Amino acid sequence: ARLGVDERGVIRDPQAPVAKMAHKPVMKEKPRGMKDMGCYAVSVYTSEQQARLGVDSRGVKIDPAQPSPTKPGSAGKEKPQGTKDMGSYSVPVYTPEQQARLGVDERGVIRDPQAPVAKMAHKPVMKEKPRGMKDMGCYAVSVYTSEQQARLGVDSRGVKIDPAQPSPTKPGSAGKEKPQGTKDMGSYSVPVYTPEQQARLGVDE
């Protein structure tokens, strides 16, 4: 009031109308359920709370008069009954019978009858499955082992390696030689190439 600014310090225009924000009503009752999201969990309203309070799992009020956002021909609440092998993992998909009946693609997205069917150029799928595992922190992925990579001519993801393709390593780079020095960054240290390595390999630190 004294400085003529808003809460962020921006000067207010005296002629500008004050916008009133429509805030969503806050639920006083806290969610009692938990939903596993893989790497973490979130609080959700239980089925009993949803029925009693008239909200969805996130606590948003459901208007009974509001039409369902589900479009005609969508899969609605019907779950996919098939699975698709993605190499290192599988995903649920809608079967051909479900697709024809519900008018959706394998992911459950409504198809446009007028849209031309696009033919995708699929990458050749490796028949041999990966035998290794790589820890990604909160989950693990299947990878091809060193033995499989050497025998099949693929990388850890199963992608074919072209022997005629030049290596992405640039001339003068350190290649596989690790840095032998460290640099103090204050609260932590980082590995760096020593002056001797820099002169010999033609790289910076």
Phi and psi in degrees as a GROMACS rama.xvg file:
@    title "Ramachandran Plot"
@    xaxis  label "Phi"
@    yaxis  label "Psi"
@TYPE xy
-71.1905  -39.0719  ARG-2
-95.045  -10.8511  LEU-3
69.6915  36.4369  GLY-4
-124.935  164.478  VAL-5
-88.141  -172.965  ASP-6
-65.184  -20.3438  GLU-7
-91.9088  -2.2795  ARG-8
91.9273  5.24056  GLY-9
-82.4397  132.967  VAL-10
-66.0014  129.087  ILE-11
-82.5708  144.559  ARG-12
-88.102  117.932  ASP-13
-59.706  -26.0893  PRO-14
-85.1232  -16.3184  GLN-15
-74.9286  136.612  ALA-16
-69.7624  147.108  PRO-17
-81.874  121.301  VAL-18
-80.9724  130.871  ALA-19
-98.1346  122.69  LYS-20
-85.9939  134.376  MET-21
-87.4801  99.7706  ALA-22
-82.7109  141.733  HIS-23
-72.5552  133.37  LYS-24
-57.1228  135.809  PRO-25
-89.2085  130.176  VAL-26
-70.5909  130.033  MET-27
-79.66  -27.7805  LYS-28
-88.491  126.988  GLU-29
-79.1289  150.759  LYS-30
-65.2969  144.077  PRO-31
-109.616  -3.58238  ARG-32
-106.86  168.969  GLY-33
-130.976  141.421  MET-34
-121.043  123.634  LYS-35
-76.8557  120.908  ASP-36
-104.293  14.7605  MET-37
98.7908  -79.2974  GLY-38
-87.3171  -13.6256  CYS-39
-154.66  174.225  TYR-40
-127.33  148.367  ALA-41
-123.68  151.94  VAL-42
-79.3783  135.655  SER-43
-136.492  158.797  VAL-44
-79.927  133.66  TYR-45
-71.4881  167.985  THR-46
-59.6626  -38.8784  SER-47
-64.7618  -42.8376  GLU-48
-66.5701  -40.9092  GLN-49
-60.542  -44.0289  GLN-50
-68.0875  -39.2637  ALA-51
-75.6811  -39.1759  ARG-52
-95.0998  -12.7798  LEU-53
70.5215  41.6019  GLY-54
-127.22  169.557  VAL-55
-91.9924  -172.028  ASP-56
-63.9768  -21.4435  SER-57
-90.9102  -6.01956  ARG-58
93.4206  7.86588  GLY-59
-82.6272  130.757  VAL-60
-61.9595  136.324  LYS-61
-100.707  125.309  ILE-62
-89.8175  114.167  ASP-63
-59.7738  -28.3978  PRO-64
-80.9559  -13.6876  ALA-65
-74.8049  127.468  GLN-66
-66.6384  150.52  PRO-67
-63.9918  138.534  SER-68
-73.0199  -7.77668  PRO-69
-67.8151  122.692  THR-70
-79.4906  153.388  LYS-71
-58.6448  134.602  PRO-72
92.9951  -5.94936  GLY-73
-81.6667  168.326  SER-74
-72.9414  -16.4507  ALA-75
60.1264  -130.857  GLY-76
-94.9695  3.89271  LYS-77
-74.3348  126.337  GLU-78
-82.9095  150.464  LYS-79
-64.7733  140.781  PRO-80
-105.988  -2.44729  GLN-81
-112.793  173.202  GLY-82
-132.979  152.448  THR-83
-125.237  126.176  LYS-84
-78.3697  118.539  ASP-85
-101.085  14.8244  MET-86
98.813  -77.7058  GLY-87
-94.5476  -3.80714  SER-88
-160.113  171.054  TYR-89
-122.409  149.448  SER-90
-126.026  147.057  VAL-91
-73.4136  137.1  PRO-92
-136.653  159.816  VAL-93
-80.6883  134.571  TYR-94
-71.2424  162.47  THR-95
-54.8954  -36.2279  PRO-96
-66.3813  -42.588  GLU-97
-65.6917  -41.559  GLN-98
-59.6564  -44.7502  GLN-99
-67.7132  -38.7111  ALA-100
-75.2716  -39.5129  ARG-101
-95.133  -11.9825  LEU-102
70.701  38.9874  GLY-103
-127.381  169.274  VAL-104
-89.9249  -172.904  ASP-105
-65.2683  -19.7941  GLU-106
-90.7321  -5.42293  ARG-107
94.0963  7.29502  GLY-108
-83.5667  135.757  VAL-109
-64.0213  130.036  ILE-110
-84.7827  143.258  ARG-111
-90.6711  116.404  ASP-112
-57.9879  -26.7493  PRO-113
-85.471  -16.1624  GLN-114
-76.0109  136.929  ALA-115
-69.2864  147.349  PRO-116
-80.6484  119.765  VAL-117
-84.6566  132.837  ALA-118
-94.5242  118.945  LYS-119
-91.4659  138.746  MET-120
-85.5755  99.8584  ALA-121
-81.0756  142.908  HIS-122
-71.2783  137.259  LYS-123
-55.0985  131.493  PRO-124
-88.8297  130.877  VAL-125
-67.525  131.625  MET-126
-76.7541  -28.6295  LYS-127
-88.3499  127.397  GLU-128
-81.5331  152.671  LYS-129
-65.8977  144.914  PRO-130
-109.878  -4.27242  ARG-131
-106.017  169.348  GLY-132
-130.849  141.37  MET-133
-121.732  124.354  LYS-134
-77.7967  119.961  ASP-135
-103.598  16.1388  MET-136
103.109  -84.7453  GLY-137
-97.1143  2.06921  CYS-138
-156.097  170.662  TYR-139
-127.342  147.954  ALA-140
-122.914  150.925  VAL-141
-78.8864  136.504  SER-142
-134.976  159.513  VAL-143
-80.677  133.997  TYR-144
-72.0105  167.552  THR-145
-58.8803  -38.3903  SER-146
-65.4895  -43.2173  GLU-147
-65.5134  -41.6531  GLN-148
-60.2676  -44.0534  GLN-149
-68.1813  -39.1571  ALA-150
-75.5975  -39.6659  ARG-151
-94.1574  -12.4827  LEU-152
70.1276  42.109  GLY-153
-127.726  169.582  VAL-154
-92.9716  -172.277  ASP-155
-63.6685  -22.0363  SER-156
-89.6874  -7.25685  ARG-157
93.5484  9.33373  GLY-158
-83.1929  131.175  VAL-159
-62.0539  136.239  LYS-160
-99.9432  126.453  ILE-161
-86.1452  114.618  ASP-162
-60.2579  -26.6601  PRO-163
-80.0457  -13.1722  ALA-164
-74.54  127.809  GLN-165
-65.0868  150.005  PRO-166
-65.2264  141.699  SER-167
-70.3541  -9.97381  PRO-168
-68.1083  124.684  THR-169
-76.0285  149.687  LYS-170
-58.949  135.67  PRO-171
89.5624  -3.75238  GLY-172
-78.6256  166.934  SER-173
-74.8726  -12.2638  ALA-174
64.5866  -127.258  GLY-175
-96.0886  2.07652  LYS-176
-75.4979  127.72  GLU-177
-83.7536  151.277  LYS-178
-66.2618  140.888  PRO-179
-105.265  -3.1721  GLN-180
-112  173.938  GLY-181
-133.387  152.454  THR-182
-126.101  125.879  LYS-183
-77.6583  120.248  ASP-184
-103.434  14.9832  MET-185
100.971  -83.1257  GLY-186
-91.6101  -3.73312  SER-187
-157.775  170.616  TYR-188
-123.247  150.533  SER-189
-125.417  146.517  VAL-190
-73.4019  138.044  PRO-191
-136.689  159.502  VAL-192
-80.3752  135.199  TYR-193
-71.6814  161.561  THR-194
-54.0553  -36.6739  PRO-195
-65.1933  -43.6437  GLU-196
-65.919  -41.6321  GLN-197
-59.6982  -43.4011  GLN-198
-68.7397  -37.72  ALA-199
-76.4886  -39.0717  ARG-200
-95.5132  -13.2173  LEU-201
73.0167  37.2487  GLY-202
-125.63  169.203  VAL-203
-92.3858  -172.765  ASP-204
